[in-house]
Amino acid sequence: MPFAQLLFATGADAYRVEQSVIRRLRAEGHAVFLDDAQMPIGGYKETFDARSVSVQRLLALAEAER
């Protein structure tokens, strides 16, 4: 079950917001949390430590990029 869900008109819109949020967090120094062995299907580059990046922060960043 997701913590939250944001609806977008297109997949391209969702991807643009996702990439903006990831760039912002990386620029702030948040490193990749999991490695490719822990996520063999992919997506590890989009992971963050939940102890330092809260769901509320992610939602706020995503909403600001909409």
C-alpha positions as CSV (number, residue, x, y, z in Angstrom):
1,M,0.0,0.0,0.0
2,P,1.5,3.4,-1.0
3,F,1.9,6.2,1.6
4,A,0.6,8.6,-1.0
5,Q,-0.4,8.9,-4.6
6,L,0.0,11.7,-7.0
7,L,-1.9,11.6,-10.2
8,F,-0.4,13.0,-13.5
9,A,-2.0,13.6,-16.9
10,T,0.8,11.7,-18.6
11,G,3.7,9.4,-17.8
12,A,6.0,12.1,-19.2
13,D,4.7,14.5,-16.6
14,A,5.3,12.0,-13.8
15,Y,8.8,11.3,-15.1
16,R,9.7,15.0,-15.3
17,V,8.7,15.5,-11.7
18,E,10.5,12.4,-10.5
19,Q,13.7,13.4,-12.2
20,S,13.5,17.0,-10.8
21,V,13.0,15.6,-7.2
22,I,15.9,13.2,-7.6
23,R,18.2,15.9,-8.9
24,R,17.3,18.2,-6.0
25,L,17.9,15.6,-3.4
26,R,21.2,14.5,-5.0
27,A,22.3,18.1,-5.1
28,E,21.6,18.3,-1.3
29,G,23.9,15.4,-0.8
30,H,21.4,12.5,-0.4
31,A,23.2,9.4,-1.8
32,V,21.7,6.3,-3.4
33,F,20.5,4.1,-0.5
34,L,20.2,0.7,-2.0
35,D,22.5,-0.9,-4.5
36,D,21.8,-2.8,-7.7
37,A,22.2,-6.2,-5.9
38,Q,19.4,-5.3,-3.5
39,M,17.2,-4.2,-6.4
40,P,18.0,-6.6,-9.2
41,I,15.0,-5.5,-11.4
42,G,16.2,-1.9,-11.3
43,G,15.3,1.4,-9.7
44,Y,18.1,1.5,-7.1
45,K,19.2,4.9,-8.3
46,E,15.9,6.3,-7.2
47,T,16.3,5.2,-3.6
48,F,16.9,7.4,-0.6
49,D,17.3,6.7,3.2
50,A,13.8,7.2,4.7
51,R,15.5,8.3,7.9
52,S,16.7,11.4,6.1
53,V,14.1,12.0,3.4
54,S,10.6,11.8,4.7
55,V,7.4,11.0,2.7
56,Q,6.2,14.4,3.5
57,R,9.3,16.0,2.1
58,L,9.1,13.9,-1.1
59,L,5.5,14.9,-1.5
60,A,6.2,18.6,-0.9
61,L,9.1,18.5,-3.5
62,A,6.9,16.7,-6.0
63,E,4.0,19.1,-5.5
64,A,6.3,22.1,-6.0
65,E,7.5,20.7,-9.3
66,R,3.9,20.1,-10.7
